[in-house]
Amino acid sequence: MTPGQPLMDEPPLIDIRNATIWRGETRVFDNLTLTIARHERVAILGPNGSGKTTLLKAINRELYPVERDGSWLRILGRDRCNVWELRRHIGIVSHDLQQRYRPATTALEVVLSGFLASIGVHGMLREQISADRIAAAHDILAELGIAELAHTPLRSMSTGQQRRCLLGRALVHRPHTLIFDEPTSGLDFAASFDYLARVRALARDGCDIIIVTHHLNEIPPEVGRIVLLDRGTIAADGPKAEVLVPDLLSRVYGTAIALAEVDGHYLAYPGGP
């Protein structure tokens, strides 16, 4: 079998069929169909308002599609699973999650909260933290180069260091899939390059990667498939070289876009005269 090729009896990572998904009073998707297999590296791309956040919330079981015959949203073949079980298979790192932590939460507490699928480890949650979990959290902080920040509160860290704490939270179960929502949002060049290098290393180590973004520079060379969203529809879905083309991106983003490709990285800049 070719490395990375899914087993015949292995359910897809994400299987969405004819799904209608509402966010509040807004119907974002109508009859959405999308399948992402295990062992894929995919970027879900689109401008603001295209449906990326709603899709991510549905994958994360924060939103559910309308129930009707012939419609479903399955994760690893299951229509429903609890959040603790889901986290053992899929880790999610997002700017939104980062904002939900209290500024006084320490790096160690952020990572430990991944074991509990919680925001922090305050109150009675501390009783569920074993010595083995504390040791594992310290090991992850060391892997991410922030061991010295274990007892440092988030408010005293740079945004890049905070983002690495969130990555550590996602890694506690050693999930086979990581989903990154706008991974370099709020980061400067140095922190962005460092963080994307870590994402690439995880992909090379065999981790399945999904990037949710509206910026081409956040898509690492290891990603081979692009799902392009446009106002709640899939405008294109296919190999990177076929989807990342000026005419298609210009139409979806509503502005003239030119592209450059350097060492597997795609960069967008203003097109036209």
N, C-alpha and C positions, 0 to 999 in steps of 0.2 A: 504494500500500500504506500502511496506517495505521502511523505511527511506532511501533516496538516490536513490531509483529506479525512472528512468525517466518516465514521463507521456507518454501515448501511442501516443498522438498527438504532443509531444514536439520534435522539430527538433534536430538533433545532434549538439553538440557544433562545431565539425569539421567533415566535410564529404568530403573526397577526393576520386575521382573515376577515374581510368585509366589516371592519370595526368602525363604529361611530362613537366618537369620544368628545364629550363636552367638558369644558373648563368653566365652571360657573354657569352663566347663561349663554355662553358662546359655544357653538358647535365648531370645533376646530377641525376634526376629521370626519369624513363621511365615506363609509365603505373603504377604509384603508386596508390594504393588503401588503404585508412586508414579511419576509423571512430572512433571518440571519442565522447561518449555521454555526456550529461549534468550529473553532480553529480558524475563524475569519478575523481579519483586521479591517475594520470598516470606519469610515467617517460619515456622520450624518451632518450635512452641510445645508445652510440656507440663511437668508436674511432674517432680521428681527421680524416676528409675526408670522413666520413660515410654519410654526408648529413644533419646533425642536424641543422646547421646554415641556410642552404637553406630552409629547411622545416619551420623553425621559421620565416624566412622572408616572405615565402608564406602565412603563417597564419596571419602575421602582415600586409599583403597586400603591401609588398615592392616588391614582385615578383608575377607574374601570370603564370599559366600553359598555354601551347599551346592550343588555342581554336580549338576544333574539336568535332564532334558528339560523345556522350557517355562519354565525359570527363568533369569533373568539380571540382571545389574547393569551397565548400560552408561553410560559417560560420553562424551558427544558422539559417540554411536553405536558406541563401541568397548568390547568386553568387557574388554580389558586394554590398559594403556598404562603406560610407565615414569614414574617420579615427576618426572623432569626435563621430560618432554613435558607432563605434567599441569599443572605449575606455570606453563607459558607461557599456559595458558588459564584456570586457576582459582587464585586466591590465598586462603589460609586464615589467619585471625588468631584465635588462641585463647589463653586463660589457661594451658592445659596446655603449649603450645609455649613460652610466656614462661618458665615454671618450669624448662625444660630447659636454659636458657642459664646459663653460669657467671657469677657476679657480676662478674668482672673483664672480661667481654666489653664492648667499646665499642659505641657507637651505630653507628659506621661499619661495624664488623665484623658487627653484626646485619643491617644492610641488605645488605651484600655477600654474606652467606650465602644470601640469597634466590636469587642467580644459580646457586648450587651445590646448592640444596635440602638444605643441611646445617645443623648447629647450630654456628655460629661458622665461622671460617676459619683454624683452627689447623693447624700442621704443613705437610704437603705441599700442602694446599688453597690456601695462599697463592700458590703458583706459577701457579694458574689465574686469578688476579685481574689483569686488564689495567688499563692506565691509563684506558681508556674506561669500564670498569665502575666504577672508583673515582670518576671524574668524575660518572657517572650517579648513584651513591649519594649523593654530596654534593648534587647537585641535588634528589634526593628528600628528604633531610633538610631542605633549605631550604624546599621546598614544605610540609613538615609543621611548620615553625616551630621546628625544633630543630637548625639548622645549627651552632650554637655548642657542641652536645653531641657532635660527631663523635668526639672522642677521650676522652669521658667514660665511665667504666665504668658498667654497669647499676646497681651497688650504690649509686652516688652520685646516682641519678635518682629522681624520684617515680614512683609506679606509672603515672600518666598519661603521663609521658614515655617510660617503658618500653613502654607499649602503642603509642605512636606509632612507636617504633622497629620493632615487629613489623609495624605497618601498612606502614611503608616497605619492609620485607623482602618483603611480599606484592606490593608495587607495582613491583618492579624489572623484571618482564617486561611491565608494563602489561596485565595480564590483563583479559579482558572480563567476568569474574565474580569477585566477592569473597564469601567466606563468613566470617561473624563468629560466633564461638562465645562467647555471653554477653559481649558487647562491653564492658559497663561494670562487670564484676565487679571489686571491689576499688577502684573509683574514687570520689572524693568528688563532690559536686554540680558543682563548677566543671570538674573533669576529665571527668566524665560528659557534661555539656552540650557541652563543646568537642569531645569525641570523636564524639558523635552528630551534631553539626553537620558534621563531616568526612565521616561516612558519608552523610549527606543530600546533601552537595555532590557526592560521587562518583556517587550515584544520578542526580542531576540532569544530570551530565555524560555519562550514558548507560551507566554501569557496571551490570551485572546484580548484584543484591544478594540474598544469603540470610542471614537472621539466625536463629541457633539459640539459643533462650532459654527461660527459665521466667518472665520478668518482662515484663509488657505495656509498661512504660515504655521498654523497649529497642527497641520496634518503631516505626520512623519513619513519618511519614505517607505516604512514597513507597511503602511496602510495601502491596500491594493484595490479596494472597492469604495465607491462614493455613492451615497444616497442623497440626492439633491431635493430638498423640499421647497415648495412654493405655495404659500397660502393654503396650507392644509392638504396639498396633493403632492405626489411624488413626480417631480418634473423629469427626473432621470435617475437611473440606477444601473451602475455598471462599472467596468474597469476605470481606474483613475484617469488614464490618458484619454478615454472617450468622453468622460463627463466634464473634466476640467478643460473646457475649451471656451474661447472668448465669446462667441455668439450666444451660447447657451447661458453662461454666467451673466452676460450683459442683460439678457432678457429677464432672467429671474431676479437679479438685483436691481433692475431698473436704471442702470447707468452703464456707460461704455467702459468695458474692462479689457485690459490687455494682460497677458500672462508671460511669465518667464519661469523656466524650469532649470534649477541648478542642483546637481547632485541628488536628484530625487525629491527636492523641495520645490513647491510651487509658490510663486509670489505674484500678487496682483498689483497692478498700477493703472492709473487712468488711461483709458483708450481714447481713440478719436483724435482729431486734429488739435 
